[in-house]
Amino acid sequence: MNALRVAIIGTGMIAEVHARAVRTVGGRLTGVLGSRPERGAQAAGRWGGRGYLDLAELLADTPDIVHVCTPNATHAPYVRALLAAGVAVVCEKPLGLDGAEAHELADLARHAGVVATVPFVYRYHPLVREIRSRVSQGRLGRVLLMHGTYLQDWMLDARTANWRVDPALGGGSRAFADIGSHWCDLVEFVSGERFDAASAQFALAHPERPVGSDHAFGGAATAERPSAPVETEDAAIVALRTRSGIPASVVVSQVSAGRKNRLWFEIDGTSASAVFDQETPETVWFGTTKGASILRRAEAEPSSEQARLNAFPAGHAQGWGDAFAAFVADTYAAVHGDAPEGLPTFDDGARAADIVDAVRASALSASWETVAAP
């Protein structure tokens, strides 16, 4: 395949991950648009291409695809302009600040007829696909229960400042929209189930934080940098129910000391249970009434879904960066006309936004709330 011409909007940590994945899969990075021209130029100096002055200059460079890696509130304006120009898009989640905005973008992408994806990259761990294959084959039996956690600690310090804390930039949900959306997407993808109702409780660790954003994840409030009340959650406990009546639950936190990125889920069936932990992605746990076993990636006759994503032989570890690159590779294959299995599109981004809306509404109402049907 010919190398796609790729532009990136954004210069932060996640934009750098995108840039690395672009290089890994053979994309040609033409340039970077930052919040200020000098930031775009600095990032381009590190990653390749040139710094764009504005979106018009980026579009004039005729990229095949653009990665949008900017604060949440800016996703929709950029995506609208890119889709109007007929350009394929990778947009970081959340796709929109709420379900209505996310569905608008999904509809625009459909009408534009271009590839538009959201990086729910945990789908691309090979052993996630192994569990998915076994569930679909009925090897776990009838699913009885789904549960898990997604725990981080980067917001534990009260001095931590980040743009996500401001609802005007990050949206009305913070921790759940940021990482709980990943858990729900992954569990729906693996199980084939769809959540239709949620009951949530939100928790706040610190009532105030410094305003602005601190890339070093620190910096106390001062007279020059005052604090402001925090309006979005640091943690959530959510009970869920699927359309077929299966109960599920997840604990989401960005203030759990020592937990860096522990996305963990368990699916319990009438014949077996399966556990995946994102921090140890080279193994999965399977349990039966006769005992438990550990399956290692690329061993014991992997399923075809797993085998497609096994980039290295057994014993040569794959991780999140490899999953991210596999997602980008599938997106680019779709631009070239393929239809990769499990590629998360804007429709999946809209689905995630609907779940976030229901969870936030439940936390506010203290009652069960319905998830909008796709």
Buried (B, 14 or more C-beta within 10 A) or exposed (E): EEEBBBBBBBBBEBBBBBBBBBBBBEBBBBBBBBBEBEBBBBBBEEBBBBBBBEBEBBBEEEBBBBBBBBBBBBBBEBBEBBBEBEBBBBBBBBBBBBBEBBBBBBBBBBEBEBBBBBBBBBBBBBBBBBBBBBBBEEBBBEBEEBBBBBBBBEBBBBBBBBBBBBBEBBBBBBBBBBBBBBBBBBBBBBBEBBBBBBBBBBBBBBEEBBBBBBEEBEBBBEEEEEBBEBBBBBBBBBBBBBEEEBEBBBBBBBBBEEBEBBBBBBBBBEEBBBBBBBEBBBBBBBBEEEEEEEBEBBEEEBBEBBEBBBBEEEEEEBEBEBBBBBBBBBBBBBBEEEEBEBBBBBBBBBBBBBBBBBBBBBBEEEEBBBBBEE
